[in-house]
Amino acid sequence: MRTTKISLREMAAACRPEIKEEVRLTMGVSNRLDDLMHEKGISKIELAKALDKRPSEVTRWLSGQHNFTLRTIALLSAYFGTSLIDIAR
């Protein structure tokens, strides 16, 4: 079997701009959530219980691969008392 060696940069360069932007936004929300959890000293289990979610769902949020809905972003923003995202005007 033949294998192809392609670098991460080459793969990223081949992605459509909207895919790159989706990944950037999703990772940004995940990173912001992780930062807020660390600032507040909240574990995944504690956050899950507080929001009536399963810990596995919080794990997906933090993975950077979850497709966040506005409802979920609003729920998290309300819980932490600060916006997870900023909308440029």
C-alpha positions in Angstrom: 0.0 0.0 0.0 1.3 3.4 -0.9 1.1 6.3 1.6 1.0 10.0 0.9 3.0 12.4 3.0 1.3 15.7 3.2 2.1 18.4 5.7 -0.5 20.0 8.0 0.2 23.3 6.2 -0.5 21.8 2.8 -3.8 20.4 4.1 -4.8 23.7 5.6 -3.9 25.5 2.4 -6.2 23.2 0.5 -9.2 23.9 2.7 -11.9 26.2 1.6 -12.0 29.6 3.3 -15.3 28.9 5.0 -14.0 25.7 6.5 -10.9 27.5 7.9 -13.2 30.1 9.4 -15.4 27.5 11.0 -12.4 25.8 12.6 -11.1 29.1 13.8 -14.4 30.1 15.4 -15.0 26.7 16.9 -11.5 26.5 18.4 -11.9 30.1 19.7 -15.1 29.2 21.6 -13.6 26.0 23.0 -10.5 27.9 24.1 -12.6 30.7 25.7 -14.7 28.1 27.5 -11.6 26.4 28.8 -10.1 29.7 30.0 -13.4 30.6 31.9 -13.5 27.2 33.5 -9.9 27.6 34.7 -10.5 31.1 35.9 -13.5 30.0 38.0 -11.9 26.7 39.1 -14.7 24.7 37.6 -14.3 21.1 36.4 -16.1 19.4 33.5 -18.3 17.5 35.9 -19.2 20.6 37.9 -20.1 22.5 34.7 -22.1 19.6 33.4 -24.1 19.4 36.7 -24.7 23.1 36.8 -26.0 23.2 33.3 -27.9 19.9 33.5 -25.7 18.3 30.8 -23.7 15.1 30.5 -20.0 15.4 31.2 -19.4 13.9 27.8 -21.1 16.9 26.2 -18.8 19.3 28.0 -15.9 17.1 26.8 -17.1 17.6 23.2 -17.4 21.4 23.8 -13.8 21.5 24.9 -12.5 19.2 22.1 -12.8 22.0 19.5 -14.8 19.7 17.3 -18.3 20.6 18.5 -20.6 22.6 16.3 -21.8 25.2 18.9 -25.3 26.5 18.5 -26.2 30.1 19.5 -28.4 28.6 22.2 -25.4 26.8 23.7 -23.2 29.8 23.5 -25.9 31.9 25.2 -26.3 29.3 27.9 -22.6 29.3 28.6 -22.3 33.1 28.4 -25.2 33.5 30.9 -23.7 30.9 33.3 -20.2 32.6 33.3 -21.7 36.1 33.3 -19.6 37.1 30.3 -19.8 36.7 26.6 -18.0 33.7 25.0 -17.9 35.6 21.7 -17.6 39.2 20.7 -19.5 40.4 17.7 -17.6 43.1 15.7 -19.7 46.0 14.7 
